[in-house]
Every structure is written in structure tokens, then in C-alpha cells.
Amino acid sequence: MALEAEGSSPFTHPILSLVAFMEQNHLPCHDRINLGSYYTKPAIVSLVLSLLHKNVGDIAAYALVDTSCGYGSFLATDFPCRKIGADIDKEALKVASAQVPAATLFYHNSLRHVSRRQYGLSAHDKIIIIGNPPYNDATSLVRRQLKRKAMEVDCELKTRDIGISFLRAFSKLQADYICILHPLSYLIKRANFALLKDFAQGYRLLAARVISSAEFAETSKATTFPIIAALYQRNAAGMDFAFIEGYPFITTEEKTFRLSDFDYVTGYLHKYPNQRHIRQSEAVAKFWTLRDINALRRSRTFVQKTTASTVLVTTQMLDYYCYVDVFKRHITHIPYYLGNCDIIIDNYAFLEIKDAFRFLSLQHNPQLGLEIGSGWDGDNSRKAVSSYMKNLLHEHYINGV
Ligand SMILES: C[S@@+](CC[C@H](N)C(=O)[O-])C[C@H]1O[C@@H](n2cnc3c(N)ncnc32)[C@H](O)[C@@H]1O
């Protein structure tokens, strides 16, 4: 995969002289997980810094600040600016100080007592935040067991995800630009977007590239998810969710997608346990809680028992749950960058062939006892669904899996 922003290779750009990649090598496994110490490869550092280089004039007028700098890779550039780094990991800072002797480094928790003063910056200094702040890798079940140690965080920055707290801290620092890596899910999931608060109200996405988490060899090996290299500019208009829905996200594979390009099953069924709204006697089937496409890769679909995670399925909505059940078996055709989206659908095209979905769902879930319209068999159902999926995904369809 080419990790290059538009134009020439960022590696060849004269302004970027990057240090050789040093894999984090001093922390035991549980500390690495707790601190989110997954360091960034030079190709990705380059990608991020090239967003800055292409979109911000006179970078020398700004102080570059990385508040979770690790070994200092984002500061080790030839940008002729004042450079400031911080980290909660003292050992990492020793390496950073050797790699970037010109940088002023601070050993502290960057989510506590957040202020410009903490970094020796005045209200008049122009600043650009750079880096790859840590985040909670919620897709890793094994790691979730390990993530116990809560970090102290200023009250107004506290959220369920440390990465979102970092974004809110950047807005508190009133950075002029913020040029960082973070999970795309912070922007494209409504619930996360709502947690961004001041950050979303005070900044606007100016340029971006979407990359795969597989580029960070150490994170979530099981399921890859989209990460965004994003440049935000301070802007009183901020961003609302409609802005994000219409934003053309470009991936490193040169694919472009907007959330608004698709329709989602969430408009046609219940995603979450609904036992308060639907009586057991009305249910013709039970389904596992629905989240995003990546969660569906791992989760069950139709289930037999009622638990706290069960969604009760009524006759009117049954076809849409069959849709999800069959969609799951085609999920390998869906690229990583749509992994945090809700399950997509072309409702009109689906309704035309819903019996094909019912047929295939019944094969896996005979207990549903579904009636199927005449003329459908395994062969033509599979062909109809396969062609539906290709049309649904167009250029995003992954072949050969
Ligand atoms: C994903 S690594 C990024 C390191 C480096 N910027 C890079 O990209 O190679 C996240 C870094 O955040 C640091 N960190 C985690 N929590 C922190 C906190 N509350 N304050 C400051 N640094 C923190 C970790 O020690 C780790 O070095």
C-alpha cells in the first residue's frame, strides 16, 4: 500500500528528514497497552506532516507541539520551528531528547492541569499540535481485560476514550492547527462525535487521509479499522455531524467515500435491545445487538435465548434482520475503511430480491421457519445476493475473498 499524500513521496521532500523507526522497546506489555504506546512508522509520520506542509503556510511561525511524543518521531523533522514534546513515560523522553536535542521536553500527564503555561507557551504563541495520541483500542477483547489502570484526567476532558480526551485537551490549548492521527470512528460515529464537544465546535477538518490500523503492526491484529491522518484548523464555525456526513474521505488507496453516499439498516430495524418496547409475544425471532460492520464480523446474528443483548424481532422487521444475517457472510467484500460504519443497504434493490435473502438466511437458521416466494433456490439466491453486494459497494467491493 502506498502511504503517500498527493503529489511526490513525502520521503523525498527536502523539509522532512525523519529519524529511523524505533519500535517502542522499553515497556512491558501491560504498560504498553495502558499507555497506548504504539509508535508511528516514518511513512505515516511523513503522511501526517505532509498534510501540514501542503496546507499551512509559514510553518516556521508556529511552535510544533506533540503532547504524547514517545521517542519524538513527529518532532524529528527539519521544519524550522520551535519544538515542544511531552510524555508520561520518562524512558521514552530520554530517547526523544537524544533524537531531537533541539526540542523542549516535559515529563507529565498531558491530560492533567491542561494549559499553555504547562508547555512554556503564552497566549500569543501560534501553535500546531502534531502526533499520534493514545486511544483505547476497544476492538481488542483480550486487551480490554488488561486495561484497568485509569489515568487521571481533568474533569472537563474526561470521556470513555483517552484519545477523545486528548482531542479536547488540544482544543483547550487553543491550537491554531491540529495535525494528528486518530481513529476515524471519533468523527463518523454519532455518539463519539457528540463527545468531542469543544473540539468539534472550535475546529474544522481541512485535509485528511484514511489509513488502515494494519499499518500499526502491534494494534488489533484481528480486525483492522480505519485511522485518519487529519489536519484541523481553528474555526469558530466548527463542524456539525452534517459536515462529517458530507465530507469526502480519501484513503491511501485513493478511494473516496462519504457517509452520505450510503443508506443504513438503522433506519429499518432496532439495533439495540428493545425489550422495553416490544412484548416477547410479538417477537418472531431474536437477534444479537447490532453495532458497526466490524462488530458484525465477530458477533452472532439470530440467537435462541433472550439475554440483556437480545433484540426482539417482529414480523414487520424480520426481512431486515435476514438482510443483516446474510450481509455478515459477505463481509469479507467490505474494505477496512467502511468497518466503523453502520450496515449499509440499498433498500429499493433489497426489497426487489428480499426472498433471496430470506432463502439464504433460512439455510443457516432453519428455526425461523420462513416462507419463501416461489422460484427461489440456493443457486439463484446466491447469484442475486452476490450481484446486489457488488452494486451496493461499487468501487469499494473487494474481490477475490
Ligand atoms: C501512540 S504513542 C505515540 C508516540 C509517538 N508520538 C509516536 O507516534 O511514535 C502514544 C504515547 O502517548 C503517551 N501517553 C499516554 N498517556 C499519556 C498522558 N496522559 N500524557 C502524556 N503522554 C501520554 C505514551 O507514553 C506514548 O508514548
The ligand as an SDF file (V2000), in Angstrom:
LIG
                    3D

 27 29  0  0  0  0  0  0  0  0999 V2000
    0.6760    6.1080   20.1510 C   0  0  0  0  0  0  0  0  0  0  0  0
    2.0870    6.5400   21.1570 S   0  0  0  0  0  0  0  0  0  0  0  0
    2.7480    7.8320   20.1880 C   0  0  0  0  0  0  0  0  0  0  0  0
    4.1940    8.0630   20.4170 C   0  0  0  0  0  0  0  0  0  0  0  0
    4.8660    8.9240   19.3520 C   0  0  0  0  0  0  0  0  0  0  0  0
    4.2360   10.2270   19.2240 N   0  0  0  0  0  0  0  0  0  0  0  0
    4.8250    8.2210   18.0200 C   0  0  0  0  0  0  0  0  0  0  0  0
    3.8740    8.4510   17.2730 O   0  0  0  0  0  0  0  0  0  0  0  0
    5.6920    7.4070   17.7270 O   0  0  0  0  0  0  0  0  0  0  0  0
    1.2990    7.3460   22.4980 C   0  0  0  0  0  0  0  0  0  0  0  0
    2.2190    7.9940   23.5290 C   0  0  0  0  0  0  0  0  0  0  0  0
    1.3660    8.6420   24.4760 O   0  0  0  0  0  0  0  0  0  0  0  0
    1.9880    8.5890   25.7430 C   0  0  0  0  0  0  0  0  0  0  0  0
    0.9440    8.8740   26.7360 N   0  0  0  0  0  0  0  0  0  0  0  0
   -0.0980    8.0950   27.1090 C   0  0  0  0  0  0  0  0  0  0  0  0
   -0.8600    8.7320   28.0080 N   0  0  0  0  0  0  0  0  0  0  0  0
   -0.2970    9.9500   28.2070 C   0  0  0  0  0  0  0  0  0  0  0  0
   -0.6350   11.0750   29.0080 C   0  0  0  0  0  0  0  0  0  0  0  0
   -1.7310   11.0640   29.7780 N   0  0  0  0  0  0  0  0  0  0  0  0
    0.1650   12.1430   28.9660 N   0  0  0  0  0  0  0  0  0  0  0  0
    1.2710   12.1730   28.1690 C   0  0  0  0  0  0  0  0  0  0  0  0
    1.6440   11.1520   27.3920 N   0  0  0  0  0  0  0  0  0  0  0  0
    0.8520   10.0510   27.3950 C   0  0  0  0  0  0  0  0  0  0  0  0
    2.5820    7.2010   25.7780 C   0  0  0  0  0  0  0  0  0  0  0  0
    3.5810    7.1090   26.7530 O   0  0  0  0  0  0  0  0  0  0  0  0
    3.0730    7.0530   24.3380 C   0  0  0  0  0  0  0  0  0  0  0  0
    4.4120    7.4760   24.2490 O   0  0  0  0  0  0  0  0  0  0  0  0
  1  2  1  0
  2  3  1  0
  2 10  1  0
  3  4  1  0
  4  5  1  0
  5  6  1  0
  5  7  1  0
  7  8  2  0
  7  9  1  0
 10 11  1  0
 11 12  1  0
 11 26  1  0
 12 13  1  0
 13 14  1  0
 13 24  1  0
 14 15  1  0
 14 23  1  0
 15 16  2  0
 16 17  1  0
 17 18  1  0
 17 23  2  0
 18 19  1  0
 18 20  2  0
 20 21  1  0
 21 22  2  0
 22 23  1  0
 24 25  1  0
 24 26  1  0
 26 27  1  0
M  CHG  2   2   1   9  -1
M  END
$$$$
